[in-house]
Amino acid sequence: MQETKPFVIVGAGQCGLKAVETLRQSGYEGDIVLIGDESQPPYQRPPLSKAFLKGDLAEDRLYLKADDFYQIHNVTTKFGVRALELNTDQKSVRLSDSSHLEYEKLLISTGTRVRKIPLKGAELKGVFTLRTIEDVNALSAALKPDSKIGIIGAGYIGLEVAASLRLRGHAVTVIEAAPRVLARVMPPEMSVFFEKLHTDHGVDVRTNIGTKEIVGDGMVEAIVLADDSRIDCDIVLLAVGAEPVVELAKEAGLDIENGIAVDQSAKTSNDDVFAAGDCASFFSLRYARSIRLESVQNAIDQGKIAAQAMLGQDVSYNPLPWFWSDQYDVKLQIAGLSQGFDRIETEGDIVANSFSVTYYIGDKPICVDAVNQPRAHMMARRNLAAN
């Protein structure tokens, strides 16, 4: 009898872990190999810029499963190992530990990485990014009571870190080249709200100004802006967004379209290779366009779909996206995607930090941002999903 090859999962985040769980819950008894380039087992990323950075959450509480989970469920783990090359003809993966793995089915759930920008001085000591546990530990170790932090980028990560560090008592300046904070994902009204939220908490917010360079003699001393003004700081966080990790798929000849292109069953352009989570783009029947979602819920839900499809089940993925962000005492919860809206309606009390914004195309609601209104968020998810 020919030996059955394993199901191999490249990417040991919440998506890859959900695929493992789904395979076992669905009765799959074959071998599973879970590969992750970080030394830790799968853990939660959202708390990194919030509770973990603030010191409110211990590292061991980030981990998604107990240590014995993988042994109990007969999962071979290769943590701290990178997948270097995918050969779809031979159905094999070459790994950084010099081994080769053959597979029956392969799932790529490699997520995203921090986007790099060509910025002079980015190599100086005291410049950080934030994506992993090690990133947060390194940043926290560098912080002193009198540290002054400059954050380049006013997206969600930049603002969440700004909030966490202000709550730790640090001086924080946020620099954004766009005319307003959260400009890529929020309408002007919401940008005004979040900028005021941060300035009210003592953050120096600079918008509509680019960064020229980071200067210092081996160690960060200041950020020089495009107008040659200086912001003195000893720590800089680069928070300029993320990009999907697609090299393994791209070099193997798989279709790439703002991520690894997959169908509604998470299958790539190769019948035996699947992709899911932040690294995968798919055609959304709901929005009638190709989308790529960077969210925990998408990673979990699409990881489940991918595992079911790997088992030959007839599945189709058509989610209503939802997201959240915690900043100070404000919880923002988003249901749907707002791109393309032509008008908004606001309900509630903006001054009291309790309101919701509904986005419309014509008379059709497409998205709801709820600020400290969990019930409005749940109603929006239900109503938008049914629409």
NUBA-678009 format. One record per residue (C-alpha): y, x, z; residue in three letters. Coordinates in steps of 0.25 Angstrom, whole numbers, padded with zeros to 4 digits, always signed. Example, Ala and Ser with C-alpha at 12.3 -4.5 7.8 and 13.67 -1.06 7.14 Angstrom:
! residues 2
-0018+0049+0031ALA/-0004+0055+0029SER/
END
This chain:
! residues 387
+0000+0000+0000MET/+0014+0005-0004GLN/+0023+0008+0008GLU/+0035-0001+0009THR/+0048+0006+0008LYS/+0058+0003+0019PRO/+0071-0005+0019PHE/+0082+0005+0020VAL/+0096+0001+0026ILE/+0107+0011+0023VAL/+0118+0008+0033GLY/+0116+0006+0048ALA/+0127-0004+0051GLY/+0127-0018+0055GLN/+0123-0022+0041CYS/+0111-0013+0040GLY/+0107-0017+0054LEU/+0107-0032+0050LYS/+0099-0029+0038ALA/+0088-0022+0047VAL/+0088-0034+0057GLU/+0087-0044+0045THR/+0076-0036+0039LEU/+0068-0037+0052ARG/+0072-0051+0055GLN/+0067-0055+0042SER/+0053-0050+0044GLY/+0054-0037+0036TYR/+0044-0027+0042GLU/+0046-0015+0033GLY/+0053-0002+0036ASP/+0068-0002+0038ILE/+0077+0011+0038VAL/+0091+0010+0043LEU/+0100+0021+0039ILE/+0114+0024+0045GLY/+0124+0035+0043ASP/+0129+0034+0057GLU/+0121+0039+0069SER/+0122+0026+0077GLN/+0113+0014+0074PRO/+0120+0001+0069PRO/+0133-0002+0077TYR/+0144-0012+0076GLN/+0157-0006+0069ARG/+0167-0017+0072PRO/+0169-0013+0087PRO/+0172+0002+0083LEU/+0187-0001+0080SER/+0188-0011+0092LYS/+0179-0011+0105ALA/+0172+0002+0103PHE/+0185+0010+0100LEU/+0192+0003+0112LYS/+0181+0007+0121GLY/+0176-0007+0124ASP/+0163-0006+0117LEU/+0152+0005+0120ALA/+0146+0012+0108GLU/+0132+0007+0112ASP/+0137-0007+0111ARG/+0140-0005+0096LEU/+0126-0003+0092TYR/+0120-0016+0086LEU/+0105-0014+0090LYS/+0098-0008+0102ALA/+0092+0006+0100ASP/+0078+0001+0098ASP/+0081-0010+0088PHE/+0078-0001+0076TYR/+0064+0004+0082GLN/+0060-0010+0086ILE/+0063-0015+0072HIS/+0057-0003+0065ASN/+0069+0002+0058VAL/+0070+0016+0054THR/+0084+0021+0057THR/+0092+0033+0051LYS/+0105+0034+0058PHE/+0115+0045+0055GLY/+0108+0046+0041VAL/+0115+0043+0028ARG/+0110+0038+0015ALA/+0113+0048+0004LEU/+0107+0043-0009GLU/+0101+0030-0014LEU/+0091+0030-0025ASN/+0088+0016-0030THR/+0078+0020-0040ASP/+0069+0027-0029GLN/+0074+0017-0018LYS/+0077+0028-0009SER/+0088+0034+0000VAL/+0091+0048+0003ARG/+0097+0050+0017LEU/+0105+0061+0024SER/+0093+0065+0033ASP/+0086+0070+0020SER/+0077+0058+0019SER/+0074+0048+0008HIS/+0071+0034+0011LEU/+0064+0025+0001GLU/+0067+0010+0002TYR/+0062-0004-0002GLU/+0076-0010+0000LYS/+0089-0003+0004LEU/+0101-0009+0011LEU/+0115-0001+0010ILE/+0124-0005+0022SER/+0132+0007+0023THR/+0145-0001+0026GLY/+0159+0006+0025THR/+0165+0019+0028ARG/+0180+0022+0032VAL/+0188+0024+0019ARG/+0194+0038+0018LYS/+0208+0040+0013ILE/+0214+0053+0008PRO/+0223+0056+0019LEU/+0228+0070+0023LYS/+0225+0073+0037GLY/+0213+0063+0038ALA/+0205+0075+0042GLU/+0213+0079+0054LEU/+0206+0078+0068LYS/+0210+0064+0074GLY/+0208+0056+0061VAL/+0198+0045+0063PHE/+0191+0034+0055THR/+0184+0023+0062LEU/+0170+0018+0056ARG/+0159+0023+0066THR/+0156+0024+0080ILE/+0158+0039+0079GLU/+0172+0036+0073ASP/+0176+0028+0085VAL/+0170+0038+0095ASN/+0178+0050+0088ALA/+0191+0042+0088LEU/+0189+0038+0103SER/+0186+0052+0107ALA/+0199+0057+0100ALA/+0208+0046+0107LEU/+0217+0051+0119LYS/+0225+0042+0128PRO/+0238+0046+0120ASP/+0232+0046+0106SER/+0240+0041+0095LYS/+0232+0034+0084ILE/+0236+0032+0070GLY/+0228+0022+0062ILE/+0229+0022+0047ILE/+0225+0009+0041GLY/+0228-0005+0047ALA/+0215-0012+0043GLY/+0206-0018+0053TYR/+0200-0005+0058ILE/+0214+0001+0059GLY/+0219-0011+0067LEU/+0207-0012+0076GLU/+0207+0002+0080VAL/+0222+0001+0082ALA/+0220-0010+0092ALA/+0208-0003+0099SER/+0217+0010+0101LEU/+0229+0002+0105ARG/+0220-0005+0116LEU/+0216+0009+0120ARG/+0231+0013+0122GLY/+0233+0022+0110HIS/+0245+0022+0101ALA/+0241+0017+0087VAL/+0249+0018+0074THR/+0243+0010+0062VAL/+0247+0014+0048ILE/+0244+0005+0036GLU/+0248+0008+0022ALA/+0248-0007+0018ALA/+0260-0016+0021PRO/+0252-0022+0033ARG/+0240-0021+0042VAL/+0227-0027+0037LEU/+0234-0029+0023ALA/+0221-0028+0016ARG/+0214-0040+0023VAL/+0225-0048+0030MET/+0237-0056+0025PRO/+0251-0052+0029PRO/+0251-0062+0041GLU/+0239-0056+0047MET/+0244-0042+0045SER/+0256-0046+0053VAL/+0248-0051+0064PHE/+0239-0039+0065PHE/+0251-0029+0064GLU/+0259-0036+0075LYS/+0246-0037+0084LEU/+0245-0021+0083HIS/+0260-0019+0084THR/+0260-0028+0097ASP/+0249-0019+0102HIS/+0257-0006+0100GLY/+0252-0001+0087VAL/+0261+0005+0077ASP/+0258-0001+0064VAL/+0263+0005+0051ARG/+0261-0002+0038THR/+0265+0000+0024ASN/+0264+0015+0026ILE/+0254+0025+0021GLY/+0249+0037+0028THR/+0252+0051+0022LYS/+0244+0060+0030GLU/+0239+0063+0044ILE/+0244+0076+0050VAL/+0240+0086+0061GLY/+0236+0100+0064ASP/+0221+0097+0064GLY/+0223+0085+0073MET/+0230+0072+0069VAL/+0245+0072+0073GLU/+0251+0061+0064ALA/+0250+0052+0052ILE/+0261+0054+0042VAL/+0264+0041+0034LEU/+0268+0040+0020ALA/+0283+0040+0024ASP/+0281+0053+0031ASP/+0282+0047+0045SER/+0272+0052+0055ARG/+0264+0044+0066ILE/+0260+0054+0077ASP/+0245+0052+0081CYS/+0233+0060+0085ASP/+0223+0050+0080ILE/+0222+0044+0066VAL/+0212+0033+0062LEU/+0210+0031+0047LEU/+0207+0016+0045ALA/+0209+0014+0030VAL/+0197+0005+0028GLY/+0182+0007+0024ALA/+0174+0008+0011GLU/+0160+0004+0008PRO/+0149+0015+0009VAL/+0143+0014-0005VAL/+0139+0028-0010GLU/+0124+0026-0008LEU/+0124+0014-0016ALA/+0134+0019-0027LYS/+0127+0032-0029GLU/+0114+0024-0031ALA/+0121+0016-0042GLY/+0122+0003-0035LEU/+0134-0006-0039ASP/+0146-0004-0030ILE/+0158-0014-0029GLU/+0167-0012-0017ASN/+0154-0009-0010GLY/+0139-0009-0014ILE/+0138-0022-0023ALA/+0128-0032-0018VAL/+0124-0046-0022ASP/+0123-0058-0012GLN/+0110-0052-0007SER/+0116-0038-0004ALA/+0108-0032-0015LYS/+0114-0021-0023THR/+0113-0018-0038SER/+0099-0012-0034ASN/+0089-0023-0030ASP/+0083-0014-0018ASP/+0097-0010-0012VAL/+0106-0019-0004PHE/+0119-0017+0002ALA/+0126-0025+0013ALA/+0138-0024+0023GLY/+0151-0017+0021ASP/+0146-0008+0009CYS/+0142-0020+0001ALA/+0150-0029-0009SER/+0145-0042-0013PHE/+0149-0054-0022PHE/+0154-0065-0012SER/+0151-0079-0017LEU/+0160-0084-0007ARG/+0172-0076-0012TYR/+0167-0074-0027ALA/+0170-0059-0027ARG/+0163-0046-0022SER/+0166-0043-0008ILE/+0163-0032+0002ARG/+0164-0036+0017LEU/+0166-0026+0028GLU/+0162-0034+0041SER/+0151-0034+0051VAL/+0147-0048+0047GLN/+0145-0045+0033ASN/+0137-0032+0036ALA/+0128-0041+0045ILE/+0127-0053+0036ASP/+0125-0045+0023GLN/+0115-0035+0030GLY/+0107-0047+0033LYS/+0107-0052+0019ILE/+0104-0039+0013ALA/+0091-0038+0022ALA/+0087-0051+0018GLN/+0089-0048+0003ALA/+0081-0035+0005MET/+0069-0044+0010LEU/+0070-0052-0003GLY/+0077-0064+0003GLN/+0086-0073-0005ASP/+0100-0071+0001VAL/+0114-0072-0003SER/+0126-0067+0005TYR/+0139-0075+0004ASN/+0147-0072+0017PRO/+0160-0077+0023LEU/+0165-0064+0028PRO/+0171-0063+0042TRP/+0177-0052+0050PHE/+0185-0048+0063TRP/+0194-0038+0069SER/+0198-0036+0084ASP/+0212-0031+0087GLN/+0217-0031+0101TYR/+0215-0045+0106ASP/+0214-0051+0092VAL/+0202-0055+0085LYS/+0203-0057+0070LEU/+0192-0064+0063GLN/+0191-0066+0048ILE/+0183-0076+0040ALA/+0183-0075+0025GLY/+0190-0066+0016LEU/+0205-0068+0013SER/+0207-0061+0000GLN/+0214-0070-0010GLY/+0220-0080-0001PHE/+0233-0086-0005ASP/+0237-0092+0008ARG/+0235-0092+0023ILE/+0236-0102+0035GLU/+0238-0097+0049THR/+0234-0105+0061GLU/+0235-0102+0076GLY/+0245-0093+0084ASP/+0247-0079+0078ILE/+0256-0075+0090VAL/+0245-0078+0099ALA/+0235-0070+0091ASN/+0227-0083+0088SER/+0227-0088+0074PHE/+0219-0089+0061SER/+0223-0087+0046VAL/+0216-0094+0035THR/+0217-0089+0021TYR/+0216-0098+0009TYR/+0215-0098-0006ILE/+0221-0111-0010GLY/+0216-0121+0000ASP/+0203-0113+0002LYS/+0202-0105+0015PRO/+0195-0091+0013ILE/+0198-0084+0026CYS/+0202-0085+0040VAL/+0208-0074+0049ASP/+0206-0079+0064ALA/+0214-0071+0075VAL/+0208-0074+0089ASN/+0203-0087+0084GLN/+0187-0086+0084PRO/+0185-0101+0081ARG/+0194-0101+0069ALA/+0186-0089+0064HIS/+0173-0096+0066MET/+0178-0109+0059MET/+0183-0101+0047ALA/+0170-0094+0045ARG/+0163-0107+0045ARG/+0173-0114+0036ASN/+0175-0103+0026LEU/+0160-0101+0025ALA/+0158-0115+0022ALA/+0169-0115+0012ASN/
END
